[in-house]
Amino acid sequence: MNKKTILKRGLALSLAAVLIGSLSACGSSSTEESASSEALTITNVSYDPTRELYQAYNEAFVAHYQEETGQTVEIIQSHGGSGGQARSVVEGADADVVTLALAHDITLIEQAGLIEPDWISEFEGNSSPYTSTIVFLVRKGNPKNITDWDSLVQDGVEIIHPDPKSSGAACWGFLAAWYYAGQRFGGDEAQMKEFVHDLYANVTVMDSGARGATTTFVENGQGDVLVSWENEAIQTAEEYPDDYEIITPSVSILAQPSVAIVDENADKNGTQELAHEYLAYLYSDEGQTIIGEHGYRPSNEAILNQFADKYNLDINLCTIDDFGGWDAAYDKFFYDGGVFDEIYAQ
């Protein structure tokens, strides 16, 4: 596939997801037509690079649900930077479920009164059916010799990195870089800030979301290194094996995307039960296999091991708990006036 098609592909997949249920309901019999006319519809508001994952998952879920219940389902997808997607739900987007890049974005929706406070315990693994991490995508042959986080602060290295103010991947990436700096400088925050400042001084394009950053790097040919979701890097390297390769840093972070029912909307729409089944099926063997096929790390360890050749499972991963949890991390780093603003304004 020509690299110039990446944006069109994303749009086509988003539109295709909207039509999944309708297409599955097509048929010649009056019974099938009646089922289609009575189809249930749910909306999944998700983060930027999950288009292909949910395209495949939605097809599988629609078939599963119809086989189990006889009911036709239509699924509408929405994708964008995770923080922006969360704000859109708070401002009125009619999401039945959210599948976002980090728990804090769902907490914002909870604080608006749209999600029940115990959402994180509703599904296994703190409502995180898959994980990922942050890696580097470089051009084939690694011409700038990128090996670790300290490579990113070298003169002449151009970095593509999304914006932590709107992108979940960018928040995870910032925290991974900060943790690396903490190890390198023994927790000396002045030196850590200087290191991360130097890294962001090399960022030449800061897109609002992870898919936009990938498009900048792949389609537009800008930058020497993309700080990326692992799954996005895997997908790109598999699609263009002669053009890109993945560099795994010595330290990264266990990125835990989270899922939740938007209870107020689901109750209003009469989709609470369907929304629960939709998210629960992510934990099924079929759901977990689809997750692995798309470069995410399944929460089911047995299925994760089936895809072990895709990932570096030996990478040293910090967790959000190393930063005191998301509330503490946001207060320190990402809210207005936090560390990110401080170092980026210098």
Stockholm file with secondary structure:
# STOCKHOLM 1.0

chainA/1-346         MNKKTILKRGLALSLAAVLIGSLSACGSSSTEESASSEALTITNVSYDPTRELYQAYNEAFVAHYQEETGQTVEIIQSHGGSGGQARSVVEGADADVVTLALAHDITLIEQAGLIEPDWISEFEGNSSPYTSTIVFLVRKGNPKNITDWDSLVQDGVEIIHPDPKSSGAACWGFLAAWYYAGQRFGGDEAQMKEFVHDLYANVTVMDSGARGATTTFVENGQGDVLVSWENEAIQTAEEYPDDYEIITPSVSILAQPSVAIVDENADKNGTQELAHEYLAYLYSDEGQTIIGEHGYRPSNEAILNQFADKYNLDINLCTIDDFGGWDAAYDKFFYDGGVFDEIYAQ
#=GR chainA/1-346 SS CCGGGHHHHHHHHHHHHHHHHHHHHCCSSHHHHHHHHTCEEEEEEEEGGGHHHHHHHHHHHHHHHHHHHSCCEEEEEEEECHHHHHHHHHTTCCCSEEEESSHHHHHHHHHTTSSCTTGGGSSHHHHCSEEBCEEEEEETTCTTCCCSGGGGGSTTCCEECCCTTTCHHHHHHHHHHHHHHHHHTTTCHHHHHHHHHHHHHTEEECCSSHHHHHHHHHTSCCCSEEEEEHHHHHHHHHHCTTTEEEECCSEEECBCCEEEECHHHHHHHTCHHHHHHHHHGGGSHHHHHHHHHTTCEESSHHHHHHTGGGSCTTCEEECGGGGTSHHHHIIIIISTTSHHHHHHHC
#=GC SS_cons         CCGGGHHHHHHHHHHHHHHHHHHHHCCSSHHHHHHHHTCEEEEEEEEGGGHHHHHHHHHHHHHHHHHHHSCCEEEEEEEECHHHHHHHHHTTCCCSEEEESSHHHHHHHHHTTSSCTTGGGSSHHHHCSEEBCEEEEEETTCTTCCCSGGGGGSTTCCEECCCTTTCHHHHHHHHHHHHHHHHHTTTCHHHHHHHHHHHHHTEEECCSSHHHHHHHHHTSCCCSEEEEEHHHHHHHHHHCTTTEEEECCSEEECBCCEEEECHHHHHHHTCHHHHHHHHHGGGSHHHHHHHHHTTCEESSHHHHHHTGGGSCTTCEEECGGGGTSHHHHIIIIISTTSHHHHHHHC
//
